[in-house]
Amino acid sequence: MERITSLDQLDPNGTYTYADYLTWRFNEYVELIKGRIFKMSPAPRDIHQATAGNFHLVLGNLLRKKPCVVRIAPSDVRLPGRSKADREIINVVQPDIYIVCDRSKMDERGCNGAPDLVIEIVSPGSGGRDMGIKRDLYAEAGVPHYWLAFPKERMVVCYDLAGEKYIEQGTYSVDEGDPIPFPLLPDTLLDVNEIFEGVQ
C-alpha cells in the first residue's frame, strides 16, 4: 500500500473514510465531509486564536468537576452514521471548540459521536463552510447546539436544533452586552465581554 505523505497524492475528487484518514502522514490539517477532503485554513490569525483561547478558558472553568469536557482544535470529531467502525465513517471534523457530556463518546483519538455543543470561530476563509456545509452536517449528526463566533464583530450567534434544522436562539454582542444563556447548565449565563476580552 502506498504511503501517503502529501495531500497531493490524494484524489481531490475521491471519497475517503476515517480508516484512510488514519493512514495519512502529511502536515496539513484536513476534514472529511461526506467522504470528501476539505483542506483547513492555514494557521489562524491571532484574533481567531485569542477568541478560541478565551472560550476554552471560560468554558473549562465553568465545567470543572462537571461531567462534561471541553476540547479545542485540533481534535478529531467523528460523526458516524449507522456504524462507528473506522471504515464506515465518512465525516471527520475539527471544530474550534466542542463540549461532550457523554464521556463514553471520548477516546484517545477524540470524540466518536455528536458533541453536545460545537463552536466554530468564523474566519474570512471559513465563513461559507461554517455557515453552510458544516452547519448542515452538525444538524444531520444531531448536535443539539451550534454557535458561530465572529471575532471582528465581537458577536456570537447561537443555534438550537429543532427537528433536523437549526433555529437561531439569539445573537449576543459586546455592543449589546447581553449575557449568553449556556444550554448545558440550567440558569447559567456567559459574559460575552469575557469571550472577546483582549480580542482586537
N, C-alpha and C positions, 0 to 999 in steps of 0.2 A: 504494500500500500504506500502511495506517495506521501511523503511527509510535507504537510502544508506549513510553510514558514513565511509566506507572504500572502496578503489579501489578493494580489494579482493572480495567484494560482487558482483562485476560485472563479467559477462562472457566475457573473453578477446576475444572470437571469435564472440561475439554478435554484433548486429547492433543497433545503438542508434541515437537519434535525439537531436536537441538543446533543445527541451522540456524536455527530460530526463536529459540532462546536467544541466539544471537549478535546478533540484531537488537534485543533489548530494551535500553532505556535508562532503567532506574529504579535507585534506590539500594539497594533491598532485595536481599539475597543469597537465592537460591533454589537448589534442587536439582531435577533431573528423575529420577524413578524410574519406569520403565516408561511414560515419556511424561507422567506426571502431575507437577504442580507441588507441591513441598513448600517452604514458607517456612522459612527457618532462624531460629533464635532471635535475639532482639535481641543487642546487644553482650554477649559472655560476661562472667561475673563474674571478678574478679581471681584467684580460686582456680583457675579454668579456665585463664586466660592464664598464670599462674605455672607450672602443670604443663606446658602446651604449650611454653613457653619453655625449661624445663629439659630436656624431651625433645629439642627441637631442638638445644640446646647439646650435650648428651651424645652424641646420635647424629651430629651434624655433626662433632664432634671425632673420633669413632670412625671415621667413613667418609672422613676427609680422605685424599686420594691413593689412594682405592679407586674401583672402577668405579661403585659405587652413589651415588645422590644422594638427599638428604633434602629434603622440601618441607613447608611449613607453610601452613595455610589463611590467606587464601583462595587456592586454586589448584585449577583445574578438573581433575578426573579423568573422562575419557570412557571408559565401559565399553561398547565396541562389541559387537554380536552378530556376524552374518555379514559385515558391511561396516563399514569405518572412515569411510565417507562421512558428512558432517555431516547430510544429510537422512535417514540411516538410524539414527543414534544416538539412542536414547531414554533413556539413563541418563547423567546428568552429576552428579557428587557433589563435595563439597569436604570430604574427610577433614581432621581436625585436623592429623594428621601422616601422611605416606606416604613410602615408600622405593621407588625404582626402580633396578634393577641393569642393565637393558637400555636403554641410553640412546637407542636408536632409537625408543623409545616417547615420548620427550620432544620437545616442540616449543615454539614461542613462546606457545602457548595452554595449556600444562600437559602433562598425560600423556594419551596415547591408547592405552589398553590397561590390563591389570591390573597394579597395583603388586605388588611382592614382599611388602610389609608395610604394613598400614594400622593406624593407631592412632586411635581415637575416644576423646575425653575426655568422660565421661558427666556431663552437667549435669542439674539437676532436670527441665528440659523436654525433654531429648533421649533419656533412658534407654530409653523404649519403642521409639523408632525405631532407636537404635544397637544394641539387643539383639534387634530383630525384623527389620523390613523391610530395613534396611541390612546386617545380618549375612547375611541370606539372599541379598541382591543380590551382596555380595562373594564369597560361596561360589559362586554361579551363574557369576560372572565369572571364577572361578579364581584369586582372590587367595590365595596359599598360607598367609599368616599374618595373623591378625587379633587385635589387642589392644584391650581395653577398660580405660581408666584411670579410677579412682574417686578423685578428689582428696580428698573429705571423709573417706573411709575410708583414704586413702593406700595404695591397693591397685591392682594390675594383674592382670587375668585374661587369659591368653594361650591362643589357639586355633590349631590347625593344621588345614589342610584334609585331610580323608580322604574320597576319592571326591567326593561332591557336598555334604558336610556338614562343619561344623566340630566337632572334638573338643577338649575342654578339655585343654590341655597342662599347665597349672598356674596356681596363684594365688599371687601374691607381694606381701607387705605389709611396711610399715615395722615393724609389731609383731613379725613373724616374722623379718625381716632376711635371708631367703634371697635370693641374687642371681638375676637373671632371665637364663636362657640366651638369647643373641642368635642366632636361627636363621640369619642371613645370613653370619655369620663363625664358623667352627668354633672351639670351645673358648673362646668369648668370653662373658663374663658382665657384666651391667649391675648396678650398685649401686642397689637400689631407693631407698635413702636420698637419692641424688643426684637421682633423678627427683622426689622430693617435698620437696627442700630448700627451706625458706622458704615452703612451701605451708601456709596456715592458714585 
